[in-house]
Amino acid sequence: MKRLLLGLLASATLTGCAAQIEVQSDTRWSGTVNQADVAGEGYSVYELWDTAPGFYFRKETEAGYLAVRFKKGWGDEPETTAPYGSIWGSAW
């Protein structure tokens, strides 16, 4: 068990994080970060891996806003208020 945990820690450390983004919203949303599906409501923070620095999010409602802001690193900071609007971008 200890070897498994050390292996997972080493893997996460070697992968590295290019940036950290914060999803800002007043509604439900879904999307993709680090090539994995994510969903939520309100605010969430994600690390962007060096190997997959892109992101995509879509509002699940007509009303409300959805935006991405970088907490660590730099990159695209899109936002939308469009019904069922989508945003995407990546770290630079």
C-alpha positions in Angstrom: 0.0 0.0 0.0 2.8 2.4 0.9 4.5 1.7 -2.5 1.2 2.4 -4.3 0.8 5.8 -2.5 4.5 6.7 -3.2 4.0 5.8 -6.9 0.9 7.9 -7.2 2.6 10.9 -5.5 5.6 10.5 -7.8 3.4 10.4 -10.8 1.5 13.5 -9.8 4.8 15.3 -9.1 6.3 14.4 -12.5 3.2 15.4 -14.4 3.5 19.0 -13.2 1.0 21.8 -13.2 1.2 24.5 -15.8 -1.4 26.7 -14.2 -4.4 26.9 -11.9 -7.8 28.2 -13.0 -10.9 29.2 -11.1 -14.3 28.6 -12.7 -16.6 31.5 -11.7 -20.3 31.1 -12.2 -23.7 31.7 -10.7 -25.2 28.7 -12.5 -24.6 25.0 -13.3 -21.9 24.1 -15.8 -20.0 21.1 -17.2 -16.8 20.8 -19.2 -13.4 19.2 -19.7 -10.2 19.8 -17.8 -7.0 17.7 -18.1 -8.9 15.5 -20.6 -11.4 14.6 -17.9 -15.1 15.5 -17.7 -16.0 17.9 -14.8 -19.3 19.5 -13.7 -20.3 21.8 -10.9 -22.2 24.9 -9.8 -20.7 28.2 -8.6 -16.9 28.4 -8.1 -14.3 25.6 -8.6 -10.5 25.5 -8.8 -8.6 23.2 -11.2 -4.9 22.6 -11.8 -4.0 22.5 -15.6 -1.4 19.8 -16.3 1.6 20.7 -18.5 0.6 17.9 -20.9 -3.0 19.1 -21.2 -3.2 22.9 -20.6 -6.6 23.4 -22.3 -10.1 23.7 -20.9 -13.7 23.8 -22.1 -16.9 24.7 -20.1 -20.5 25.0 -21.0 -23.4 26.6 -19.1 -26.2 24.2 -18.4 -28.8 27.0 -18.1 -30.1 29.9 -20.1 -29.5 32.5 -17.4 -26.3 33.4 -15.6 -22.7 33.9 -16.3 -19.6 31.6 -16.6 -16.0 32.8 -16.6 -12.5 31.4 -16.1 -9.8 33.3 -14.3 -6.2 32.3 -13.8 -5.1 32.0 -10.1 -1.6 30.8 -11.1 0.0 31.2 -14.5 -1.4 33.0 -17.5 -3.7 32.2 -20.4 -7.1 32.8 -21.9 -9.7 34.2 -19.6 -13.0 33.8 -21.5 -16.5 34.5 -20.1 -20.1 34.3 -21.4 -23.6 35.2 -20.4 -25.2 33.6 -23.5 -27.9 31.0 -23.0 -26.1 27.6 -22.7 -22.9 29.5 -23.7 -19.5 27.8 -24.1 -16.0 29.0 -23.3 -12.6 27.5 -23.9 -9.0 28.4 -23.7 -5.6 27.3 -22.5 -2.6 28.2 -20.4 0.3 29.9 -22.3 
